[in-house]
Amino acid sequence: MTTESKGFIIWFTGLSGAGKTTIARILEDRILASGRNVESLDGDVVRTNLSKGLGFSKQDRDTNVRRIGFVAHLLERNGVAVICSAISPYKMTRDEIREMVGHGFIEVFADCPLDVCATRDGKVEMYAKARSGELKEFTGVSDPYEPPTNPDVHLITNGEAPEESAQHILAHLVERGFLSESVLRQPVSR
């Protein structure tokens, strides 16, 4: 099996509102257009289905991330390109997933200042509630976020358009041999 036909996992991490889901949707379209099978595992969707009933304690967050990682690994080892967009705030748990997956794990840090994240569509009310104490255990406000120290791709999402961020990730995938260069020349559809 060539590297281009092997599965891989793009693992987004970053604060709520950093742009993970937006960039993931662009990537999904571009990877699908390249002829690859692709699945997206969004943290909010997984929480509603696979991890229903979990809260936001450290233990529950770790359980949620491990579940996402397990499903992603099953797909990846069967040749699927998997995009995971979950806050995944704790370095140790992300490192566990990297260890389980190995070479096919690509950690992408969607880096955006908290004050910018708090102004993004759909996030203003959540951050206001978190800052007032109404929402407990909110990552970046009342619960810690441990940024990656050496991500495979580091995006500054408040400094570039989501399409540019997606292009950086695609270039990394080409460099690692997971996708052919033709994916870089596809027109952006969003």
Summary of the structure (lengths in Angstrom):
residues: 190
radius of gyration: 16.1
end to end distance: 32.1
largest distance: 53.0
contacts: 597
relative contact order: 0.22
helix: 47%
strand: 15%
